[in-house]
């Protein structure tokens, strides 16, 4: 499937068009190919840690398919979840479904036959629509994508929309996240370690990551630790004028 994705010129262009609408026209953070790669890798790592910790993917539980099929779902959903921004940032999840369902079937062609093809495509669509913070996740795979999407938050890559050049809690906190690590937990299968350069980054962790995790299907299997390294915090702004 990765080979199909890398060879698909239409999908690559949709990522570019989405990024034009996001970055150039709306002034928000990157939603293009780099974001896709980050989310895909994070989703795959999250899913594998959950499986190692005894969590059964929904496609295995409900459709009697394999863990490898769950991996296909989370990676494919990661690759398609933001293509709707090529239409518009607002309500992009719905536009992603319109563009994504035929594209998913196209990318899965030759890998699956019916009914497995439709099952994987449908599970992918659910994960895509549920990456919205307010949407309920009905599958483990959807929860994985929702959290993976939020983890692209380091050094200005926040998923919280903010206008570049403006000084506010959104822009300042987005610059305060140094790194995000996905590790095997002790009490839970997954531990997320967020390293902050400044305590303003707590806004990102609380408003973005915690909010998405709480409305996901994997909240009971993930712990979050946010910490500031060093004795002093990095200064992020020189002066703030609210006028």
Buried (B, 14 or more C-beta within 10 A) or exposed (E): BEEBBEEBEEBBEBBEBBBBBBBEEBEBBBBBBEBBEBBBBBBBBBBBBBBEBEBEBBBBEEBEBEEEBBBBBBBBBBBBBBBBBBBEBEEBBBBBBEBBBEBBBBBBEEBBEEEBBEBBBBBBBBBBBBBBBEBEBBBBBBBBBBBBBBBBBBEBBBBBEBEEEEBEEBBBBBBBBBEBEBEEBEEBBBBBBBBBBBEBBBBBBEBBBBBBBEBBBBBEBBBBEBEBEEEEBEEBEEEEEEE
